[in-house]
């Protein structure tokens, strides 16, 4: 296996305590940053590392930090997005529950770089057990002088708070998260102004994912240039993937970006192949909001090159033949999977989670769910298939936040790559509506 920058010590007994974490090199990045570096130098190291946001968007983290407005005498905030509500993604809760001090260390170092004296971890409401773990670790950091007034005698002050959300998917969108953190309904804001200018309490704010903030620790410890040597091209460093579905070894894997998708799925070092000796039919590579790909396109690009676990390789071919790395929610589906049923299930989720603020999303997600429901339950018509594509197009690009695209892209991709299966649900409606029914048509299986 490749290098482990975040999870190397995850199985060490007691690593969730300050004492054990400290013995294994914990809080070195805080000491290095505060004692030997200026805030701008920390930002520059993150820029040099090439770190890209690990929550789904993949935007360069250092560049995002450099956008932060710094008006004189105005407080700035760092907010950690620990909502993690993307179906198929469960890496952040593992980091927080097993290595809480890693996130806290990253928050301190990042807050110092941004000039923030108050920072927040916004955690998904259902994860109260993780919230308790974080609160205990934060108390330990305060007790040992890494939080509070005059950290390490540097004159730098930082208070860190954990705030539970209400369990809404939409609060994974950064401006809806900020609204929720302020005690309001979690509706996304119009942009501009962007959070870097007017974020939390209308003050300059940076919102980063748990894994992104945790990655700042090895970047400062080892240097941005060293971090950038790991990976391929603009996909630098390591990435956590939540592997689930029909795999022999589902779980959370930290890989060096650039690993071939085929090796990730079939290698005994990683997922160990498809369970029960079955064949792979399709993969959702980055969480439920990214386009699904059939076997032949997830293992190879349209040009016949090996598909790699990188931002660029997974998106090769655009949405016609590619997908997105997203949040790393890697869902594998075997030959018994009904694509129509799976797509309907995703659509039910997005319809339920739409905040309703934008008409295309509020109405469109409902239409997608209803049309898929009737196709799956034997009441569909052939024109329904094109109706799905039409509705998806009318949602895409017409909403305040990306939830509309998250609902539309999976549906459009499913029809694009598995249209024959959708048609079978019309021509063999009674058979398709039976519990456990599976499309008998041929697909490229490996």
MOFENSUL-V832685 format. One record per pair of residues at least 4 apart in sequence whose C-alpha atoms are under 6 Angstrom apart, sorted by sequence separation. I is the first residue (numbers start at 1). GAP is how many residues later the second one is. If there is no record, write none. Layout:
[[I GAP] [I GAP]]
//
This chain:
[[4 4] [18 4] [22 4] [29 4] [30 4] [31 4] [32 4] [33 4] [37 4] [93 4] [94 4] [95 4] [96 4] [101 4] [106 4] [107 4] [111 4] [142 4] [150 4] [180 4] [195 4] [198 4] [199 4] [218 4] [219 4] [231 4] [232 4] [262 4] [263 4] [268 4] [274 4] [286 4] [293 4] [297 4] [300 4] [301 4] [317 4] [318 4] [319 4] [350 4] [358 4] [359 4] [360 4] [361 4] [369 4] [375 4] [405 4] [414 4] [415 4] [424 4] [425 4] [15 5] [21 5] [53 5] [111 5] [141 5] [142 5] [146 5] [150 5] [151 5] [171 5] [179 5] [180 5] [198 5] [199 5] [219 5] [231 5] [267 5] [293 5] [300 5] [308 5] [317 5] [374 5] [375 5] [432 5] [14 6] [15 6] [52 6] [53 6] [141 6] [145 6] [150 6] [171 6] [180 6] [198 6] [199 6] [230 6] [231 6] [244 6] [264 6] [265 6] [266 6] [300 6] [301 6] [307 6] [316 6] [356 6] [374 6] [52 7] [150 7] [179 7] [197 7] [230 7] [243 7] [266 7] [300 7] [315 7] [425 7] [52 8] [53 8] [149 8] [196 8] [219 8] [228 8] [243 8] [265 8] [284 8] [299 8] [314 8] [315 8] [51 9] [52 9] [148 9] [196 9] [242 9] [283 9] [314 9] [315 9] [395 9] [396 9] [51 10] [148 10] [176 10] [195 10] [196 10] [227 10] [242 10] [283 10] [314 10] [147 11] [148 11] [176 11] [241 11] [282 11] [176 12] [241 12] [282 12] [175 13] [240 13] [281 13] [282 13] [175 14] [240 14] [281 14] [311 14] [351 14] [47 15] [171 15] [239 15] [351 15] [46 16] [239 16] [392 16] [238 17] [238 18] [43 19] [238 19] [348 21] [178 22] [249 22] [347 22] [249 23] [389 23] [248 24] [231 25] [248 25] [231 26] [232 26] [247 26] [248 26] [231 27] [247 27] [248 27] [246 28] [247 28] [344 28] [246 29] [291 32] [97 33] [100 34] [290 34] [361 34] [360 35] [262 37] [261 38] [77 39] [125 39] [286 39] [76 40] [79 40] [82 40] [83 40] [117 40] [118 40] [120 40] [124 40] [125 40] [286 40] [77 41] [78 41] [79 41] [80 41] [81 41] [82 41] [83 41] [117 41] [118 41] [119 41] [120 41] [121 41] [122 41] [123 41] [124 41] [125 41] [286 41] [358 41] [77 42] [79 42] [80 42] [120 42] [122 42] [125 42] [286 42] [287 42] [124 43] [286 43] [361 43] [286 44] [285 45] [381 45] [261 46] [284 46] [380 46] [260 47] [261 47] [284 47] [260 48] [261 48] [283 48] [259 49] [260 49] [283 49] [258 50] [259 50] [283 50] [258 51] [282 51] [378 51] [257 52] [258 52] [281 52] [378 52] [257 53] [281 53] [280 54] [281 54] [279 55] [280 55] [378 55] [279 56] [377 56] [350 57] [376 57] [43 70] [42 71] [39 74] [235 75] [27 78] [30 79] [16 82] [16 83] [16 84] [85 84] [242 86] [245 86] [246 86] [241 87] [242 87] [243 87] [244 87] [245 87] [246 87] [242 88] [246 88] [83 89] [338 100] [336 102] [106 107] [106 108] [106 110] [103 111] [106 111] [102 112] [289 117] [92 118] [291 118] [291 119] [290 120] [292 121] [291 122] [69 127] [78 127] [80 127] [81 127] [68 128] [69 128] [76 128] [77 128] [78 128] [79 128] [80 128] [81 128] [82 128] [76 129] [80 129] [69 135] [91 151] [90 152] [89 153] [55 154] [54 157] [54 158] [53 159] [281 164] [280 165] [279 166] [280 166] [279 167] [49 175] [48 176] [49 176] [48 177] [46 178] [49 178] [50 178] [45 179] [49 179] [169 184] [50 186] [29 188] [29 191] [29 192] [88 199] [87 200] [87 201] [89 240] [88 241] [2 254] [56 270] [56 271] [55 272]]
//
